[in-house]
Amino acid sequence: MTDGEWEERQKTRQLEMEAVSKALAVLSGDDAHDLFTKTFNPALLQRESSQNSDRRAAASKLLAGAAARLHSPRLSTLAYQVKL
């Protein structure tokens, strides 16, 4: 790599760092915070997934039963992990 290429790369990196700094300043500024709080709707957040929870419990119960029948500690461990 020549000195000219090195200088050009250094200049490019410096411009990139300046651009990122400006973007962070805009995103972390008071105006951005105010806009976020105005447009944020907590009603759209998912509070819990009962359907997934029910499915996990059923899968865990099935695996635990198979683990007991087969005397398999690996299946028992898997049943426990699925339950979490």
PDB file of N, CA, C and O in Angstrom:
ATOM      1  N   MET A   1       0.853  -1.165   0.000  1.00  0.00           N
ATOM      2  CA  MET A   1       0.000   0.000   0.000  1.00  0.00           C
ATOM      3  C   MET A   1       0.910   1.243   0.000  1.00  0.00           C
ATOM      4  O   MET A   1       1.874   1.340   0.760  1.00  0.00           O
ATOM      5  N   THR A   2       0.570   2.152  -0.854  1.00  0.00           N
ATOM      6  CA  THR A   2       1.382   3.360  -0.960  1.00  0.00           C
ATOM      7  C   THR A   2       0.935   4.380   0.080  1.00  0.00           C
ATOM      8  O   THR A   2      -0.112   4.243   0.712  1.00  0.00           O
ATOM      9  N   ASP A   3       1.769   5.411   0.233  1.00  0.00           N
ATOM     10  CA  ASP A   3       1.438   6.467   1.193  1.00  0.00           C
ATOM     11  C   ASP A   3       0.158   7.190   0.799  1.00  0.00           C
ATOM     12  O   ASP A   3      -0.639   7.568   1.657  1.00  0.00           O
ATOM     13  N   GLY A   4      -0.035   7.381  -0.502  1.00  0.00           N
ATOM     14  CA  GLY A   4      -1.250   8.062  -0.978  1.00  0.00           C
ATOM     15  C   GLY A   4      -2.502   7.268  -0.656  1.00  0.00           C
ATOM     16  O   GLY A   4      -3.514   7.830  -0.238  1.00  0.00           O
ATOM     17  N   GLU A   5      -2.430   5.960  -0.851  1.00  0.00           N
ATOM     18  CA  GLU A   5      -3.576   5.115  -0.534  1.00  0.00           C
ATOM     19  C   GLU A   5      -3.857   5.121   0.966  1.00  0.00           C
ATOM     20  O   GLU A   5      -5.008   5.162   1.399  1.00  0.00           O
ATOM     21  N   TRP A   6      -2.798   5.080   1.734  1.00  0.00           N
ATOM     22  CA  TRP A   6      -2.939   5.107   3.187  1.00  0.00           C
ATOM     23  C   TRP A   6      -3.609   6.399   3.650  1.00  0.00           C
ATOM     24  O   TRP A   6      -4.519   6.375   4.478  1.00  0.00           O
ATOM     25  N   GLU A   7      -3.156   7.514   3.113  1.00  0.00           N
ATOM     26  CA  GLU A   7      -3.737   8.812   3.475  1.00  0.00           C
ATOM     27  C   GLU A   7      -5.213   8.871   3.084  1.00  0.00           C
ATOM     28  O   GLU A   7      -6.042   9.387   3.834  1.00  0.00           O
ATOM     29  N   GLU A   8      -5.533   8.340   1.907  1.00  0.00           N
ATOM     30  CA  GLU A   8      -6.920   8.342   1.441  1.00  0.00           C
ATOM     31  C   GLU A   8      -7.795   7.489   2.364  1.00  0.00           C
ATOM     32  O   GLU A   8      -8.907   7.886   2.713  1.00  0.00           O
ATOM     33  N   ARG A   9      -7.294   6.326   2.753  1.00  0.00           N
ATOM     34  CA  ARG A   9      -8.053   5.465   3.666  1.00  0.00           C
ATOM     35  C   ARG A   9      -8.243   6.129   5.022  1.00  0.00           C
ATOM     36  O   ARG A   9      -9.316   6.034   5.617  1.00  0.00           O
ATOM     37  N   GLN A  10      -7.210   6.797   5.510  1.00  0.00           N
ATOM     38  CA  GLN A  10      -7.312   7.491   6.793  1.00  0.00           C
ATOM     39  C   GLN A  10      -8.360   8.600   6.726  1.00  0.00           C
ATOM     40  O   GLN A  10      -9.143   8.783   7.658  1.00  0.00           O
ATOM     41  N   LYS A  11      -8.367   9.341   5.608  1.00  0.00           N
ATOM     42  CA  LYS A  11      -9.326  10.424   5.433  1.00  0.00           C
ATOM     43  C   LYS A  11     -10.752   9.852   5.370  1.00  0.00           C
ATOM     44  O   LYS A  11     -11.677  10.409   5.961  1.00  0.00           O
ATOM     45  N   THR A  12     -10.914   8.746   4.654  1.00  0.00           N
ATOM     46  CA  THR A  12     -12.229   8.105   4.554  1.00  0.00           C
ATOM     47  C   THR A  12     -12.706   7.639   5.918  1.00  0.00           C
ATOM     48  O   THR A  12     -13.869   7.843   6.267  1.00  0.00           O
ATOM     49  N   ARG A  13     -11.831   7.019   6.691  1.00  0.00           N
ATOM     50  CA  ARG A  13     -12.211   6.549   8.027  1.00  0.00           C
ATOM     51  C   ARG A  13     -12.593   7.720   8.929  1.00  0.00           C
ATOM     52  O   ARG A  13     -13.534   7.622   9.716  1.00  0.00           O
ATOM     53  N   GLN A  14     -11.868   8.814   8.813  1.00  0.00           N
ATOM     54  CA  GLN A  14     -12.179   9.986   9.623  1.00  0.00           C
ATOM     55  C   GLN A  14     -13.561  10.540   9.255  1.00  0.00           C
ATOM     56  O   GLN A  14     -14.332  10.921  10.135  1.00  0.00           O
ATOM     57  N   LEU A  15     -13.870  10.584   7.958  1.00  0.00           N
ATOM     58  CA  LEU A  15     -15.191  11.051   7.530  1.00  0.00           C
ATOM     59  C   LEU A  15     -16.295  10.114   8.015  1.00  0.00           C
ATOM     60  O   LEU A  15     -17.367  10.568   8.415  1.00  0.00           O
ATOM     61  N   GLU A  16     -16.033   8.813   7.979  1.00  0.00           N
ATOM     62  CA  GLU A  16     -17.011   7.846   8.479  1.00  0.00           C
ATOM     63  C   GLU A  16     -17.260   8.039   9.973  1.00  0.00           C
ATOM     64  O   GLU A  16     -18.403   7.992  10.427  1.00  0.00           O
ATOM     65  N   MET A  17     -16.203   8.254  10.724  1.00  0.00           N
ATOM     66  CA  MET A  17     -16.339   8.450  12.166  1.00  0.00           C
ATOM     67  C   MET A  17     -17.118   9.729  12.469  1.00  0.00           C
ATOM     68  O   MET A  17     -17.923   9.760  13.399  1.00  0.00           O
ATOM     69  N   GLU A  18     -16.881  10.778  11.691  1.00  0.00           N
ATOM     70  CA  GLU A  18     -17.627  12.017  11.874  1.00  0.00           C
ATOM     71  C   GLU A  18     -19.105  11.812  11.568  1.00  0.00           C
ATOM     72  O   GLU A  18     -19.968  12.322  12.282  1.00  0.00           O
ATOM     73  N   ALA A  19     -19.395  11.064  10.502  1.00  0.00           N
ATOM     74  CA  ALA A  19     -20.787  10.807  10.126  1.00  0.00           C
ATOM     75  C   ALA A  19     -21.501   9.996  11.204  1.00  0.00           C
ATOM     76  O   ALA A  19     -22.655  10.278  11.526  1.00  0.00           O
ATOM     77  N   VAL A  20     -20.838   9.007  11.754  1.00  0.00           N
ATOM     78  CA  VAL A  20     -21.436   8.201  12.819  1.00  0.00           C
ATOM     79  C   VAL A  20     -21.663   9.056  14.057  1.00  0.00           C
ATOM     80  O   VAL A  20     -22.692   8.921  14.720  1.00  0.00           O
ATOM     81  N   SER A  21     -20.731   9.920  14.374  1.00  0.00           N
ATOM     82  CA  SER A  21     -20.893  10.802  15.532  1.00  0.00           C
ATOM     83  C   SER A  21     -22.092  11.727  15.356  1.00  0.00           C
ATOM     84  O   SER A  21     -22.853  11.952  16.298  1.00  0.00           O
ATOM     85  N   LYS A  22     -22.258  12.262  14.150  1.00  0.00           N
ATOM     86  CA  LYS A  22     -23.398  13.141  13.885  1.00  0.00           C
ATOM     87  C   LYS A  22     -24.713  12.362  13.978  1.00  0.00           C
ATOM     88  O   LYS A  22     -25.695  12.861  14.527  1.00  0.00           O
ATOM     89  N   ALA A  23     -24.729  11.145  13.443  1.00  0.00           N
ATOM     90  CA  ALA A  23     -25.944  10.333  13.495  1.00  0.00           C
ATOM     91  C   ALA A  23     -26.306  10.017  14.942  1.00  0.00           C
ATOM     92  O   ALA A  23     -27.476  10.088  15.319  1.00  0.00           O
ATOM     93  N   LEU A  24     -25.317   9.670  15.748  1.00  0.00           N
ATOM     94  CA  LEU A  24     -25.575   9.388  17.162  1.00  0.00           C
ATOM     95  C   LEU A  24     -26.085  10.629  17.892  1.00  0.00           C
ATOM     96  O   LEU A  24     -26.957  10.534  18.756  1.00  0.00           O
ATOM     97  N   ALA A  25     -25.544  11.777  17.542  1.00  0.00           N
ATOM     98  CA  ALA A  25     -26.000  13.014  18.169  1.00  0.00           C
ATOM     99  C   ALA A  25     -27.463  13.281  17.834  1.00  0.00           C
ATOM    100  O   ALA A  25     -28.233  13.715  18.691  1.00  0.00           O
ATOM    101  N   VAL A  26     -27.845  13.022  16.585  1.00  0.00           N
ATOM    102  CA  VAL A  26     -29.234  13.231  16.183  1.00  0.00           C
ATOM    103  C   VAL A  26     -30.144  12.240  16.897  1.00  0.00           C
ATOM    104  O   VAL A  26     -31.191  12.622  17.420  1.00  0.00           O
ATOM    105  N   LEU A  27     -29.751  10.974  16.920  1.00  0.00           N
ATOM    106  CA  LEU A  27     -30.601   9.941  17.509  1.00  0.00           C
ATOM    107  C   LEU A  27     -30.708  10.033  19.030  1.00  0.00           C
ATOM    108  O   LEU A  27     -31.715   9.616  19.602  1.00  0.00           O
ATOM    109  N   SER A  28     -29.703  10.561  19.677  1.00  0.00           N
ATOM    110  CA  SER A  28     -29.751  10.647  21.133  1.00  0.00           C
ATOM    111  C   SER A  28     -30.147  12.038  21.618  1.00  0.00           C
ATOM    112  O   SER A  28     -30.110  12.310  22.818  1.00  0.00           O
ATOM    113  N   GLY A  29     -30.518  12.904  20.710  1.00  0.00           N
ATOM    114  CA  GLY A  29     -30.914  14.257  21.082  1.00  0.00           C
ATOM    115  C   GLY A  29     -32.301  14.315  21.683  1.00  0.00           C
ATOM    116  O   GLY A  29     -33.054  13.342  21.638  1.00  0.00           O
ATOM    117  N   ASP A  30     -32.631  15.461  22.245  1.00  0.00           N
ATOM    118  CA  ASP A  30     -33.936  15.656  22.880  1.00  0.00           C
ATOM    119  C   ASP A  30     -35.083  15.560  21.886  1.00  0.00           C
ATOM    120  O   ASP A  30     -36.146  15.034  22.215  1.00  0.00           O
ATOM    121  N   ASP A  31     -34.877  16.063  20.670  1.00  0.00           N
ATOM    122  CA  ASP A  31     -35.936  16.008  19.668  1.00  0.00           C
ATOM    123  C   ASP A  31     -36.285  14.560  19.318  1.00  0.00           C
ATOM    124  O   ASP A  31     -37.460  14.211  19.199  1.00  0.00           O
ATOM    125  N   ALA A  32     -35.276  13.734  19.158  1.00  0.00           N
ATOM    126  CA  ALA A  32     -35.518  12.326  18.841  1.00  0.00           C
ATOM    127  C   ALA A  32     -36.221  11.637  20.009  1.00  0.00           C
ATOM    128  O   ALA A  32     -37.110  10.811  19.805  1.00  0.00           O
ATOM    129  N   HIS A  33     -35.822  11.975  21.222  1.00  0.00           N
ATOM    130  CA  HIS A  33     -36.460  11.378  22.399  1.00  0.00           C
ATOM    131  C   HIS A  33     -37.924  11.794  22.482  1.00  0.00           C
ATOM    132  O   HIS A  33     -38.790  10.968  22.768  1.00  0.00           O
ATOM    133  N   ASP A  34     -38.201  13.061  22.234  1.00  0.00           N
ATOM    134  CA  ASP A  34     -39.581  13.549  22.266  1.00  0.00           C
ATOM    135  C   ASP A  34     -40.421  12.860  21.198  1.00  0.00           C
ATOM    136  O   ASP A  34     -41.556  12.461  21.459  1.00  0.00           O
ATOM    137  N   LEU A  35     -39.868  12.721  20.001  1.00  0.00           N
ATOM    138  CA  LEU A  35     -40.584  12.068  18.911  1.00  0.00           C
ATOM    139  C   LEU A  35     -40.863  10.607  19.254  1.00  0.00           C
ATOM    140  O   LEU A  35     -41.954  10.100  18.997  1.00  0.00           O
ATOM    141  N   PHE A  36     -39.881   9.941  19.829  1.00  0.00           N
ATOM    142  CA  PHE A  36     -40.069   8.544  20.199  1.00  0.00           C
ATOM    143  C   PHE A  36     -41.167   8.391  21.240  1.00  0.00           C
ATOM    144  O   PHE A  36     -42.007   7.498  21.130  1.00  0.00           O
ATOM    145  N   THR A  37     -41.169   9.249  22.241  1.00  0.00           N
ATOM    146  CA  THR A  37     -42.188   9.135  23.288  1.00  0.00           C
ATOM    147  C   THR A  37     -43.575   9.464  22.744  1.00  0.00           C
ATOM    148  O   THR A  37     -44.568   8.937  23.245  1.00  0.00           O
ATOM    149  N   LYS A  38     -43.664  10.320  21.734  1.00  0.00           N
ATOM    150  CA  LYS A  38     -44.965  10.640  21.141  1.00  0.00           C
ATOM    151  C   LYS A  38     -45.482   9.484  20.287  1.00  0.00           C
ATOM    152  O   LYS A  38     -46.684   9.217  20.269  1.00  0.00           O
ATOM    153  N   THR A  39     -44.593   8.806  19.589  1.00  0.00           N
ATOM    154  CA  THR A  39     -45.024   7.775  18.648  1.00  0.00           C
ATOM    155  C   THR A  39     -45.019   6.375  19.242  1.00  0.00           C
ATOM    156  O   THR A  39     -45.534   5.445  18.621  1.00  0.00           O
ATOM    157  N   PHE A  40     -44.456   6.204  20.415  1.00  0.00           N
ATOM    158  CA  PHE A  40     -44.388   4.883  21.042  1.00  0.00           C
ATOM    159  C   PHE A  40     -45.750   4.516  21.598  1.00  0.00           C
ATOM    160  O   PHE A  40     -46.355   5.289  22.341  1.00  0.00           O
ATOM    161  N   ASN A  41     -46.235   3.327  21.237  1.00  0.00           N
ATOM    162  CA  ASN A  41     -47.533   2.866  21.706  1.00  0.00           C
ATOM    163  C   ASN A  41     -47.340   1.564  22.475  1.00  0.00           C
ATOM    164  O   ASN A  41     -47.148   0.515  21.861  1.00  0.00           O
ATOM    165  N   PRO A  42     -47.387   1.606  23.795  1.00  0.00           N
ATOM    166  CA  PRO A  42     -47.151   0.390  24.576  1.00  0.00           C
ATOM    167  C   PRO A  42     -48.213  -0.684  24.355  1.00  0.00           C
ATOM    168  O   PRO A  42     -47.984  -1.851  24.670  1.00  0.00           O
ATOM    169  N   ALA A  43     -49.369  -0.304  23.817  1.00  0.00           N
ATOM    170  CA  ALA A  43     -50.415  -1.297  23.560  1.00  0.00           C
ATOM    171  C   ALA A  43     -49.992  -2.288  22.481  1.00  0.00           C
ATOM    172  O   ALA A  43     -50.555  -3.378  22.384  1.00  0.00           O
ATOM    173  N   LEU A  44     -49.005  -1.916  21.673  1.00  0.00           N
ATOM    174  CA  LEU A  44     -48.558  -2.799  20.603  1.00  0.00           C
ATOM    175  C   LEU A  44     -47.542  -3.837  21.072  1.00  0.00           C
ATOM    176  O   LEU A  44     -47.189  -4.738  20.312  1.00  0.00           O
ATOM    177  N   LEU A  45     -47.074  -3.723  22.297  1.00  0.00           N
ATOM    178  CA  LEU A  45     -46.103  -4.675  22.810  1.00  0.00           C
ATOM    179  C   LEU A  45     -46.766  -5.991  23.171  1.00  0.00           C
ATOM    180  O   LEU A  45     -47.888  -6.012  23.677  1.00  0.00           O
ATOM    181  N   GLN A  46     -46.078  -7.074  22.913  1.00  0.00           N
ATOM    182  CA  GLN A  46     -46.587  -8.386  23.297  1.00  0.00           C
ATOM    183  C   GLN A  46     -46.232  -8.618  24.757  1.00  0.00           C
ATOM    184  O   GLN A  46     -45.058  -8.604  25.127  1.00  0.00           O
ATOM    185  N   ARG A  47     -47.228  -8.827  25.570  1.00  0.00           N
ATOM    186  CA  ARG A  47     -46.990  -8.993  26.992  1.00  0.00           C
ATOM    187  C   ARG A  47     -46.593 -10.419  27.332  1.00  0.00           C
ATOM    188  O   ARG A  47     -45.667 -10.647  28.109  1.00  0.00           O
ATOM    189  N   GLU A  48     -47.287 -11.360  26.756  1.00  0.00           N
ATOM    190  CA  GLU A  48     -46.921 -12.759  26.970  1.00  0.00           C
ATOM    191  C   GLU A  48     -47.525 -13.580  25.849  1.00  0.00           C
ATOM    192  O   GLU A  48     -48.484 -13.164  25.197  1.00  0.00           O
ATOM    193  N   SER A  49     -46.973 -14.706  25.644  1.00  0.00           N
ATOM    194  CA  SER A  49     -47.454 -15.588  24.603  1.00  0.00           C
ATOM    195  C   SER A  49     -48.014 -16.844  25.247  1.00  0.00           C
ATOM    196  O   SER A  49     -47.285 -17.805  25.496  1.00  0.00           O
ATOM    197  N   SER A  50     -49.298 -16.832  25.512  1.00  0.00           N
ATOM    198  CA  SER A  50     -49.902 -17.974  26.188  1.00  0.00           C
ATOM    199  C   SER A  50     -49.969 -19.182  25.268  1.00  0.00           C
ATOM    200  O   SER A  50     -49.889 -20.321  25.728  1.00  0.00           O
ATOM    201  N   GLN A  51     -50.117 -18.937  23.967  1.00  0.00           N
ATOM    202  CA  GLN A  51     -50.181 -20.056  23.040  1.00  0.00           C
ATOM    203  C   GLN A  51     -48.857 -20.811  23.018  1.00  0.00           C
ATOM    204  O   GLN A  51     -48.844 -22.041  23.073  1.00  0.00           O
ATOM    205  N   ASN A  52     -47.747 -20.085  22.937  1.00  0.00           N
ATOM    206  CA  ASN A  52     -46.438 -20.736  22.981  1.00  0.00           C
ATOM    207  C   ASN A  52     -46.224 -21.419  24.317  1.00  0.00           C
ATOM    208  O   ASN A  52     -45.655 -22.509  24.377  1.00  0.00           O
ATOM    209  N   SER A  53     -46.672 -20.791  25.377  1.00  0.00           N
ATOM    210  CA  SER A  53     -46.504 -21.354  26.711  1.00  0.00           C
ATOM    211  C   SER A  53     -47.273 -22.675  26.831  1.00  0.00           C
ATOM    212  O   SER A  53     -46.761 -23.646  27.388  1.00  0.00           O
ATOM    213  N   ASP A  54     -48.493 -22.705  26.310  1.00  0.00           N
ATOM    214  CA  ASP A  54     -49.294 -23.926  26.354  1.00  0.00           C
ATOM    215  C   ASP A  54     -48.653 -25.031  25.526  1.00  0.00           C
ATOM    216  O   ASP A  54     -48.621 -26.191  25.939  1.00  0.00           O
ATOM    217  N   ARG A  55     -48.149 -24.665  24.367  1.00  0.00           N
ATOM    218  CA  ARG A  55     -47.492 -25.651  23.503  1.00  0.00           C
ATOM    219  C   ARG A  55     -46.229 -26.199  24.156  1.00  0.00           C
ATOM    220  O   ARG A  55     -45.963 -27.400  24.102  1.00  0.00           O
ATOM    221  N   ARG A  56     -45.463 -25.322  24.764  1.00  0.00           N
ATOM    222  CA  ARG A  56     -44.245 -25.759  25.448  1.00  0.00           C
ATOM    223  C   ARG A  56     -44.572 -26.710  26.594  1.00  0.00           C
ATOM    224  O   ARG A  56     -43.892 -27.719  26.785  1.00  0.00           O
ATOM    225  N   ALA A  57     -45.605 -26.387  27.349  1.00  0.00           N
ATOM    226  CA  ALA A  57     -45.991 -27.240  28.478  1.00  0.00           C
ATOM    227  C   ALA A  57     -46.424 -28.617  27.981  1.00  0.00           C
ATOM    228  O   ALA A  57     -46.070 -29.635  28.575  1.00  0.00           O
ATOM    229  N   ALA A  58     -47.194 -28.645  26.886  1.00  0.00           N
ATOM    230  CA  ALA A  58     -47.640 -29.925  26.335  1.00  0.00           C
ATOM    231  C   ALA A  58     -46.453 -30.739  25.822  1.00  0.00           C
ATOM    232  O   ALA A  58     -46.377 -31.947  26.045  1.00  0.00           O
ATOM    233  N   ALA A  59     -45.532 -30.068  25.137  1.00  0.00           N
ATOM    234  CA  ALA A  59     -44.344 -30.762  24.620  1.00  0.00           C
ATOM    235  C   ALA A  59     -43.492 -31.288  25.769  1.00  0.00           C
ATOM    236  O   ALA A  59     -42.972 -32.402  25.704  1.00  0.00           O
ATOM    237  N   SER A  60     -43.352 -30.490  26.813  1.00  0.00           N
ATOM    238  CA  SER A  60     -42.567 -30.908  27.969  1.00  0.00           C
ATOM    239  C   SER A  60     -43.192 -32.126  28.643  1.00  0.00           C
ATOM    240  O   SER A  60     -42.494 -33.061  29.034  1.00  0.00           O
ATOM    241  N   LYS A  61     -44.518 -32.100  28.771  1.00  0.00           N
ATOM    242  CA  LYS A  61     -45.225 -33.221  29.404  1.00  0.00           C
ATOM    243  C   LYS A  61     -45.051 -34.496  28.572  1.00  0.00           C
ATOM    244  O   LYS A  61     -44.821 -35.572  29.123  1.00  0.00           O
ATOM    245  N   LEU A  62     -45.159 -34.373  27.268  1.00  0.00           N
ATOM    246  CA  LEU A  62     -44.984 -35.517  26.379  1.00  0.00           C
ATOM    247  C   LEU A  62     -43.572 -36.087  26.485  1.00  0.00           C
ATOM    248  O   LEU A  62     -43.386 -37.300  26.583  1.00  0.00           O
ATOM    249  N   LEU A  63     -42.584 -35.200  26.464  1.00  0.00           N
ATOM    250  CA  LEU A  63     -41.192 -35.642  26.569  1.00  0.00           C
ATOM    251  C   LEU A  63     -40.898 -36.268  27.933  1.00  0.00           C
ATOM    252  O   LEU A  63     -40.174 -37.260  28.024  1.00  0.00           O
ATOM    253  N   ALA A  64     -41.456 -35.694  28.974  1.00  0.00           N
ATOM    254  CA  ALA A  64     -41.235 -36.244  30.317  1.00  0.00           C
ATOM    255  C   ALA A  64     -41.827 -37.646  30.429  1.00  0.00           C
ATOM    256  O   ALA A  64     -41.233 -38.535  31.039  1.00  0.00           O
ATOM    257  N   GLY A  65     -43.011 -37.834  29.830  1.00  0.00           N
ATOM    258  CA  GLY A  65     -43.621 -39.155  29.835  1.00  0.00           C
ATOM    259  C   GLY A  65     -42.776 -40.169  29.081  1.00  0.00           C
ATOM    260  O   GLY A  65     -42.584 -41.294  29.544  1.00  0.00           O
ATOM    261  N   ALA A  66     -42.269 -39.768  27.913  1.00  0.00           N
ATOM    262  CA  ALA A  66     -41.407 -40.662  27.126  1.00  0.00           C
ATOM    263  C   ALA A  66     -40.117 -40.948  27.885  1.00  0.00           C
ATOM    264  O   ALA A  66     -39.612 -42.071  27.857  1.00  0.00           O
ATOM    265  N   ALA A  67     -39.586 -39.940  28.559  1.00  0.00           N
ATOM    266  CA  ALA A  67     -38.349 -40.132  29.324  1.00  0.00           C
ATOM    267  C   ALA A  67     -38.561 -41.131  30.459  1.00  0.00           C
ATOM    268  O   ALA A  67     -37.684 -41.949  30.739  1.00  0.00           O
ATOM    269  N   ALA A  68     -39.718 -41.067  31.111  1.00  0.00           N
ATOM    270  CA  ALA A  68     -40.009 -42.000  32.202  1.00  0.00           C
ATOM    271  C   ALA A  68     -40.180 -43.426  31.673  1.00  0.00           C
ATOM    272  O   ALA A  68     -39.675 -44.383  32.261  1.00  0.00           O
ATOM    273  N   ARG A  69     -40.900 -43.550  30.556  1.00  0.00           N
ATOM    274  CA  ARG A  69     -41.112 -44.881  29.977  1.00  0.00           C
ATOM    275  C   ARG A  69     -39.814 -45.526  29.522  1.00  0.00           C
ATOM    276  O   ARG A  69     -39.588 -46.721  29.713  1.00  0.00           O
ATOM    277  N   LEU A  70     -38.953 -44.692  28.905  1.00  0.00           N
ATOM    278  CA  LEU A  70     -37.710 -45.216  28.332  1.00  0.00           C
ATOM    279  C   LEU A  70     -36.530 -45.142  29.295  1.00  0.00           C
ATOM    280  O   LEU A  70     -35.430 -45.583  28.964  1.00  0.00           O
ATOM    281  N   HIS A  71     -36.752 -44.585  30.486  1.00  0.00           N
ATOM    282  CA  HIS A  71     -35.673 -44.402  31.470  1.00  0.00           C
ATOM    283  C   HIS A  71     -34.497 -43.660  30.830  1.00  0.00           C
ATOM    284  O   HIS A  71     -33.343 -44.076  30.920  1.00  0.00           O
ATOM    285  N   SER A  72     -34.842 -42.535  30.175  1.00  0.00           N
ATOM    286  CA  SER A  72     -33.844 -41.768  29.430  1.00  0.00           C
ATOM    287  C   SER A  72     -33.573 -40.427  30.109  1.00  0.00           C
ATOM    288  O   SER A  72     -34.424 -39.538  30.089  1.00  0.00           O
ATOM    289  N   PRO A  73     -32.397 -40.280  30.709  1.00  0.00           N
ATOM    290  CA  PRO A  73     -32.075 -38.981  31.324  1.00  0.00           C
ATOM    291  C   PRO A  73     -31.928 -37.863  30.288  1.00  0.00           C
ATOM    292  O   PRO A  73     -32.155 -36.694  30.598  1.00  0.00           O
ATOM    293  N   ARG A  74     -31.548 -38.220  29.063  1.00  0.00           N
ATOM    294  CA  ARG A  74     -31.403 -37.194  28.017  1.00  0.00           C
ATOM    295  C   ARG A  74     -32.762 -36.613  27.643  1.00  0.00           C
ATOM    296  O   ARG A  74     -32.899 -35.401  27.478  1.00  0.00           O
ATOM    297  N   LEU A  75     -33.766 -37.478  27.509  1.00  0.00           N
ATOM    298  CA  LEU A  75     -35.111 -36.983  27.226  1.00  0.00           C
ATOM    299  C   LEU A  75     -35.664 -36.187  28.398  1.00  0.00           C
ATOM    300  O   LEU A  75     -36.366 -35.196  28.202  1.00  0.00           O
ATOM    301  N   SER A  76     -35.355 -36.609  29.596  1.00  0.00           N
ATOM    302  CA  SER A  76     -35.797 -35.885  30.776  1.00  0.00           C
ATOM    303  C   SER A  76     -35.196 -34.472  30.807  1.00  0.00           C
ATOM    304  O   SER A  76     -35.876 -33.497  31.127  1.00  0.00           O
ATOM    305  N   THR A  77     -33.935 -34.392  30.474  1.00  0.00           N
ATOM    306  CA  THR A  77     -33.265 -33.090  30.417  1.00  0.00           C
ATOM    307  C   THR A  77     -33.898 -32.209  29.338  1.00  0.00           C
ATOM    308  O   THR A  77     -34.130 -31.018  29.546  1.00  0.00           O
ATOM    309  N   LEU A  78     -34.171 -32.815  28.190  1.00  0.00           N
ATOM    310  CA  LEU A  78     -34.801 -32.068  27.093  1.00  0.00           C
ATOM    311  C   LEU A  78     -36.181 -31.580  27.506  1.00  0.00           C
ATOM    312  O   LEU A  78     -36.553 -30.446  27.204  1.00  0.00           O
ATOM    313  N   ALA A  79     -36.942 -32.423  28.195  1.00  0.00           N
ATOM    314  CA  ALA A  79     -38.274 -32.020  28.679  1.00  0.00           C
ATOM    315  C   ALA A  79     -38.177 -30.816  29.601  1.00  0.00           C
ATOM    316  O   ALA A  79     -38.987 -29.892  29.520  1.00  0.00           O
ATOM    317  N   TYR A  80     -37.193 -30.833  30.466  1.00  0.00           N
ATOM    318  CA  TYR A  80     -36.999 -29.724  31.395  1.00  0.00           C
ATOM    319  C   TYR A  80     -36.615 -28.437  30.647  1.00  0.00           C
ATOM    320  O   TYR A  80     -37.102 -27.355  30.972  1.00  0.00           O
ATOM    321  N   GLN A  81     -35.739 -28.568  29.647  1.00  0.00           N
ATOM    322  CA  GLN A  81     -35.307 -27.394  28.888  1.00  0.00           C
ATOM    323  C   GLN A  81     -36.450 -26.811  28.067  1.00  0.00           C
ATOM    324  O   GLN A  81     -36.565 -25.592  27.942  1.00  0.00           O
ATOM    325  N   VAL A  82     -37.298 -27.675  27.508  1.00  0.00           N
ATOM    326  CA  VAL A  82     -38.443 -27.200  26.731  1.00  0.00           C
ATOM    327  C   VAL A  82     -39.415 -26.455  27.639  1.00  0.00           C
ATOM    328  O   VAL A  82     -40.046 -25.483  27.224  1.00  0.00           O
ATOM    329  N   LYS A  83     -39.528 -26.910  28.857  1.00  0.00           N
ATOM    330  CA  LYS A  83     -40.450 -26.274  29.816  1.00  0.00           C
ATOM    331  C   LYS A  83     -40.044 -24.844  30.127  1.00  0.00           C
ATOM    332  O   LYS A  83     -40.896 -23.983  30.346  1.00  0.00           O
ATOM    333  N   LEU A  84     -38.748 -24.595  30.145  1.00  0.00           N
ATOM    334  CA  LEU A  84     -38.266 -23.243  30.429  1.00  0.00           C
ATOM    335  C   LEU A  84     -38.573 -22.379  29.262  1.00  0.00           C
ATOM    336  O   LEU A  84     -38.257 -21.189  29.274  1.00  0.00           O
TER     337      LEU A  84
END
